[in-house]
Amino acid sequence: MLVYLNGRFVPKEKAVVSAFDHGFLYGDGIYETMRAYQGTIFLLRKHLSRLQHSAAAISLKLPLPIKKIDDALNRSVHINKLQDAYIRLHISRGPGEIGLDPALCSAPTMVIVAKPFHDYPAENYSRGVRVAFVKTRRNHPLAIDPSIKSTNFLNNIQAKIEAIKAGAYEGIMLNWEGFVAEGTISNIGMVKKGVLYTPHLKSGILKGVTRDLVLSLAKKKHIPVKETLLKPQDFLAADECFITNTTMEIMPVTRIGRKIIGRGKPGPITAVLSQAYTREVGRCIPMQAS
């Protein structure tokens, strides 16, 4: 595997950063996770748009113009001779003296890891997974803006530890007011009486690229969509539930804690959305490649 590091491709064993990098010292950085199908990165422009937003929000000057970052991402896939790939772009504040002042860092550090994508277990989709509500609350939006795709992940890690202890596939966090927010690495949605519900952005969640696509696909399928404030009991009484992110796409949830959701198997609207997602990938990939 060759890793992109500040303009060069190096073997992964040599892909190292300074012990004084503020990404390492303070979690001061941003990132994007992407997926390539047939050698083409899906929804790349949307990921790069969010990257630009995240950079601006933390006053981080990107190390390259966005077109050159686009080129570096595609080169990372091709130089590693990948078709179906997982790609992670990481940009930190860079190395500098110890201290919180961003001005201590003269230049950002940019790393791209592209590696083969390995499918999730098929039973996750055929049978669904179990998630759990955790005690760790999502960061308050006035503390850390949830629209920033930040490398500062301790909030999520604490929630993940809880989920693991509970034997759950994913931990679902509530916000500061007790409304459902999001998973440690996912957005969440539910279906009740044919209506797709998902936490509103004002719940304090990340504006997921996959989340946005799923909502768009639902509307095209004439499935009513409501972005609103939702309580845990709303999900416990749902007919269907699922989680989304770039790599898992749409993963059915059939249990929340000990509660069986719906009939205990992936529901029909989740299936319709999953099929629509697969078709959208097939439609977009040739267009992006051209």
C-alpha positions in Angstrom: 0.0 0.0 0.0 1.2 3.5 -0.9 0.0 6.4 1.3 -0.2 10.0 0.2 1.7 12.2 2.6 2.2 15.9 1.9 2.6 15.5 -1.9 4.4 12.2 -2.0 3.4 8.6 -2.1 5.3 6.5 0.4 5.0 2.9 1.7 2.6 2.7 4.7 5.6 1.9 6.9 7.1 5.3 6.1 3.8 7.2 6.4 4.6 8.9 9.6 3.9 12.4 11.0 5.7 14.6 13.6 5.2 14.0 17.3 4.5 17.8 17.3 1.7 17.6 14.8 -1.3 19.4 16.3 -3.5 16.7 14.9 -1.7 14.2 17.1 -1.4 16.5 20.1 -4.8 18.1 20.1 -7.1 16.4 17.6 -6.9 19.6 15.6 -7.9 18.6 12.1 -10.6 17.5 9.7 -11.2 14.4 7.5 -13.5 12.8 5.0 -14.2 9.1 4.4 -15.1 8.0 0.9 -15.9 4.9 -1.1 -14.8 4.0 -4.6 -16.8 1.7 -6.9 -15.1 0.4 -10.0 -12.2 2.8 -9.4 -14.3 5.9 -9.2 -14.9 7.8 -5.9 -18.7 8.1 -5.3 -20.1 11.6 -4.5 -16.6 13.1 -4.4 -17.7 16.6 -5.0 -20.1 16.5 -2.1 -17.3 15.2 0.2 -14.9 17.9 -1.0 -17.6 20.6 -0.5 -18.0 19.4 3.1 -14.2 19.4 3.5 -14.1 23.0 2.5 -16.8 23.9 5.0 -15.0 22.0 7.8 -11.7 23.8 7.0 -13.3 27.2 6.9 -15.2 26.5 10.2 -11.9 25.9 12.1 -9.9 28.5 10.2 -7.7 25.9 8.5 -6.2 26.8 5.2 -6.3 23.7 2.9 -2.8 22.7 1.8 -3.8 22.5 -1.9 -6.5 23.9 -4.2 -9.6 21.7 -4.1 -8.9 20.5 -7.7 -5.5 19.2 -6.7 -6.9 17.5 -3.6 -9.4 15.9 -6.0 -6.5 14.7 -8.2 -4.6 13.4 -5.2 -7.6 11.3 -4.1 -8.0 9.8 -7.5 -4.3 9.1 -7.8 -4.4 7.4 -4.5 -7.0 5.0 -5.8 -5.2 4.4 -9.1 -1.7 4.1 -7.8 -2.8 1.3 -5.5 -4.6 -0.4 -8.4 -8.0 -0.4 -6.6 -11.5 -0.9 -7.9 -13.7 -1.1 -4.8 -11.9 1.0 -2.2 -12.1 2.7 1.2 -10.5 6.2 1.1 -9.7 8.4 4.1 -8.5 12.0 3.6 -7.0 13.5 6.8 -5.8 17.1 7.1 -4.4 18.3 10.4 -3.2 21.7 11.5 0.4 20.4 11.0 3.5 20.4 13.2 4.3 23.3 15.5 5.4 24.2 19.0 3.3 22.9 21.9 0.4 25.2 22.5 -3.2 25.7 21.2 -2.6 28.7 19.0 -3.1 27.6 15.4 -0.4 30.2 14.3 2.2 27.9 15.8 1.7 25.6 12.8 3.3 26.8 9.6 1.7 24.3 7.2 -1.0 21.6 7.4 -0.3 17.8 7.2 -2.3 16.0 4.5 -2.6 12.2 4.4 -4.7 10.0 2.1 -5.1 6.3 2.8 -6.7 4.2 0.0 -7.1 0.5 0.6 -9.3 -2.3 -0.6 -12.9 -2.2 0.5 -14.1 -5.3 2.3 -17.9 -5.9 2.3 -19.7 -5.9 5.6 -21.1 -9.4 6.6 -24.1 -10.2 4.4 -26.2 -11.1 7.4 -25.9 -7.5 8.6 -28.2 -6.6 5.7 -30.3 -9.8 5.5 -31.0 -10.0 9.2 -30.3 -6.4 10.5 -28.1 -5.3 13.4 -28.7 -4.4 17.0 -27.9 -0.9 18.2 -28.2 0.6 21.6 -28.9 4.0 23.1 -25.9 5.1 25.1 -25.5 7.4 28.1 -22.8 9.5 26.5 -24.5 12.6 25.0 -23.6 14.2 21.7 -21.5 17.3 22.0 -23.5 20.5 22.4 -23.4 22.4 19.1 -22.2 25.5 21.0 -19.2 23.5 22.2 -18.2 21.8 18.9 -20.1 22.6 15.7 -21.5 19.2 14.5 -21.3 20.3 10.9 -17.5 20.0 11.2 -16.1 16.6 10.2 -13.5 16.8 12.9 -10.7 14.4 13.9 -11.5 15.2 17.5 -13.4 11.9 18.2 -13.3 11.4 21.9 -17.1 12.0 22.3 -17.8 9.2 19.7 -15.2 6.9 21.2 -16.8 7.1 24.6 -20.1 6.2 23.1 -18.5 3.4 21.1 -17.0 1.9 24.3 -20.5 1.9 25.8 -21.9 0.1 22.7 -19.2 -2.5 22.8 -19.9 -3.2 26.5 -23.6 -3.6 25.6 -22.9 -6.0 22.8 -24.4 -3.6 20.3 -23.2 -3.0 16.7 -23.6 0.7 17.0 -24.1 3.2 19.8 -26.8 5.8 19.3 -26.3 9.1 21.2 -28.9 11.5 22.4 -28.4 15.3 22.3 -28.2 17.7 25.3 -32.0 17.8 25.5 -32.6 14.0 25.3 -33.6 13.9 21.6 -32.0 11.2 19.4 -29.0 12.6 17.6 -26.8 10.1 15.7 -24.6 7.0 16.0 -20.8 7.0 16.6 -20.1 6.7 12.9 -23.6 6.9 11.4 -26.8 8.8 10.9 -30.1 7.0 11.9 -33.5 6.9 10.4 -36.8 5.2 11.1 -40.1 4.4 9.4 -43.6 4.6 11.0 -46.8 4.1 9.0 -45.0 4.6 5.7 -43.3 7.8 6.7 -39.5 8.1 6.9 -38.4 10.1 10.0 -34.8 11.2 10.8 -33.4 13.6 13.4 -33.3 17.2 12.2 -30.0 18.9 11.8 -30.9 21.1 14.7 -30.7 18.0 16.8 -26.9 18.6 16.7 -25.8 16.1 14.1 -23.4 15.9 11.2 -25.0 16.6 7.8 -24.1 13.2 6.4 -23.5 12.8 2.7 -25.2 9.4 2.6 -28.0 10.7 4.8 -28.7 13.5 2.3 -28.7 11.0 -0.6 -31.1 8.6 1.2 -33.5 11.5 1.9 -33.4 12.5 -1.8 -34.0 9.0 -3.0 -36.9 8.6 -0.6 -38.6 11.7 -2.0 -38.0 10.4 -5.6 -39.8 7.2 -4.5 -42.7 9.3 -3.1 -41.9 8.2 0.4 -42.9 11.0 2.8 -39.9 12.4 4.7 -39.9 14.2 8.0 -36.8 15.7 9.6 -37.8 16.4 13.1 -36.9 16.1 16.8 -37.3 12.4 17.9 -37.3 10.7 21.3 -35.9 7.3 22.0 -39.4 5.9 22.4 -40.2 7.0 18.8 -37.5 4.6 17.6 -38.6 1.9 19.9 -42.1 2.1 18.4 -40.9 2.2 14.8 -41.9 -0.2 12.1 -38.4 -0.1 10.6 -35.1 1.4 11.4 -31.7 1.8 9.7 -28.3 3.5 10.0 -26.3 5.1 7.1 -22.8 6.1 6.3 -20.5 6.2 3.3 -19.1 2.7 3.6 -22.1 0.7 5.0 -24.6 2.6 2.8 -28.0 1.6 4.3 -27.8 -1.0 7.1 -31.1 -2.3 8.6 -31.6 -2.2 12.4 -33.8 -4.8 13.8 -33.2 -4.4 17.5 -32.5 -1.4 19.7 -31.2 -2.7 23.0 -33.6 -5.6 23.9 -36.5 -4.2 21.9 -37.3 -5.9 18.5 -38.1 -3.3 15.9 -41.2 -4.0 13.7 -41.3 -7.7 12.8 -37.6 -8.2 13.7 -36.4 -8.2 10.1 -35.5 -5.6 7.5 -38.6 -3.8 6.4 -40.0 -3.0 2.9 -39.1 0.7 2.8 -35.6 0.0 3.9 -35.4 -2.5 1.1 -36.7 0.0 -1.5 -34.2 2.6 -0.4 -31.3 0.1 -0.5 -32.2 -0.9 -4.0 -32.5 2.7 -5.0 -29.1 3.4 -3.5 -27.5 0.6 -5.5 -29.1 1.9 -8.7 -27.9 5.4 -7.9 -24.3 4.2 -7.6 -24.6 2.4 -10.9 -26.0 5.5 -12.5 -23.5 8.0 -11.1 -20.2 6.1 -11.4 -20.1 6.1 -15.2 -21.0 9.8 -15.2 -18.3 10.7 -12.7 -15.7 8.6 -14.5 -16.4 10.4 -17.7 
